[in-house]
Amino acid sequence: MTNLQFIWFLLIGVLFSGFFFLEGFDFGIGMAVRSFAKTTAERDVIIQTIGPHWDGNEVWLLTAGGAMFASFPMWYASLFSGYYLVLFLILLALIFRGVSFEFRANVLTDTWRNFWEWAATIGSFCAAFLFGMMFVSMIQGVPLDAEGNMRATFTTYVNIFSIVGGVAVSLLCYIHGLNFIRLKTEGSLRERAQKWSMYLYPVLLAGEVVFAVLLYFMTDFIKNKPVSSIAILAFIVIMSVLAWYFAKSQHDWGSFISSGLTLIGIVVLIFNGIFPRVMVGANNVNSILIKDASSSPYTLKLMTIITFTILPIMLIYFIWSYWVFYKRIKSPKQAAE
């Protein structure tokens, strides 16, 4: 394995980490549209919190997919063909969720407004759940042949571990969204988000324990890398406990950053566990390794030069866009006063 191959493996991990940190609270806000907000005015406010950001946050996913295609074409081909139906459903959920924000703002009847609000809620939940289910099913070991073709059955995608993973990611995103509501609003919405968090964190911690037990029995992560895997699992739990503590003490930034780091911890756990593979085979002999899946050295070198030239400019713009819209939004009753 060359240094450039390792760098691009890390970079793809960073891109997925950024996606789940940023799009995670978008998914949470989307799920909260009908499950958390009580009135149309409250739904207006919580959608407004992500209005300037949600489409930009999805760019991290597109960039991660593009980087995977360019740097590890064999990984891209195996993953996207093997998980074609799951990714198709994720795409539908993302499309439905995305257009719901725009259509809801322009409909003239309550019936259609309710329809698009439910579309945002269901689409956000389905996207988060399916992402969690896909990545967790992938790390169990999938049926790969010697050429890297994946021949999966229904239980490859849907099993106890993958369902637990999907629920865990969905719940994490929901809590991350509640933390963002607390960060971006004032008044009754912020107070209710804090109360809901107090009930959900114990459920999350119990789910993380179940996830850790299943990880031990259904993957080779702890067998192959006991120290790093256990350390990352501990980090995930500690970040969840910290987020709970910060939410209880009404430290909005602390709880938001901690819940985001919990999501990043899951991505780190996955990338640490599969290394030096990119696809884990049910028969480990057929696992796809980084060194076999990558593009040519020249391609990786050219991509590295272009990426590290453009990336700082993009990050500056991205941070600036959040800074411009940093102010809190008042809850409906406050806004009317």
Phi, psi and omega in degrees: 000132179269167179298320181294322177298317179294319180299317181287329172298315178296318183297319177296321175299320178296319180295318176293325176297314177298321179297312183288328176295313186274311180287340178301313179286334172298313177301318180297317177297317178301316178295331183280348185305313179256337184273337185247308181291140185262330185232167177299322180296320178293322178294324175301318184292313185289329174291325179297331181297329180251002183308315181281353193239332195300320182289325176293325179296327180291342178299331179299323178291316179298320179293319178298316178295319178294320179295321178296318180297318185280323187265328181226071185300327180291322175298313180301313183295316181292314182294312186285331176281319180292327181251032185303310183293320179296315180293327176296317178294322176298317179299317178299317180298317180294321179294311181301317180294317182295312182289337181299321180296320182285315183292323180301323183288347186239357180285158185250352183238154178294327181300311181287330176296316177298320180301313183285334174292318176293326177297320178296317182292310182291319179298319180294316179296314182298318180297312180296315182296315183291324175299312179299316180296320182295310183293323181288322177293328181293324185279352177285341187106118184249155182288097178252143173266184185295337180269000180088010177279135182261126181239085188266159170246178182302319183287346172296320181274316188246108177208178185303314183293316182293325178292317176301317178298317179297317178295318181298315180294320179298315180294320177300315179296321180297313178295320177300321177294319177298321177296325178290323176300317178296326181286330190252353183235167175235157173085218191296323180296317180296317181294318180292323178298323178294319179295318180296322180300321181299327179279329188274331182298318176300323178295318179299314181296321176297320178295324179293326176295315178299317179299316181296320179296315179294324178301320181296317186274335191247002174225171177259015185300308184286330177293315183277323184224069186298316186293307183293320181295315179293322179297318180291320176300318178297319178300316180300313180295317181298318179295323178293318178296318178298317179298320177298314179298314180295323178295319179295322180271006177060038173264092192297313181296319181298315181291322180293313180295320181294318179292326176293321178293332175297316177296319177296322178301324178294318178297316179298319178301316181293312183291325176294319184288323182278338181303136007268025178265163168246333173229128181268120179273146174302321167262109189302339178298329182266005176300145180268123183268155178305314185294336180267340187265350191276164174285180181292157178304322180296316179299315180296321180295315180296317178297322181295316180298312182296316184298310184283354171274318185272327187306315180301322179296316181295319181294321178298315179296318182297314179295320179298320181297325177287324180296322181298324184251036186280342187293149177288155177250136182284147173294159187306317181296321178295319183296330183281342182283000000 
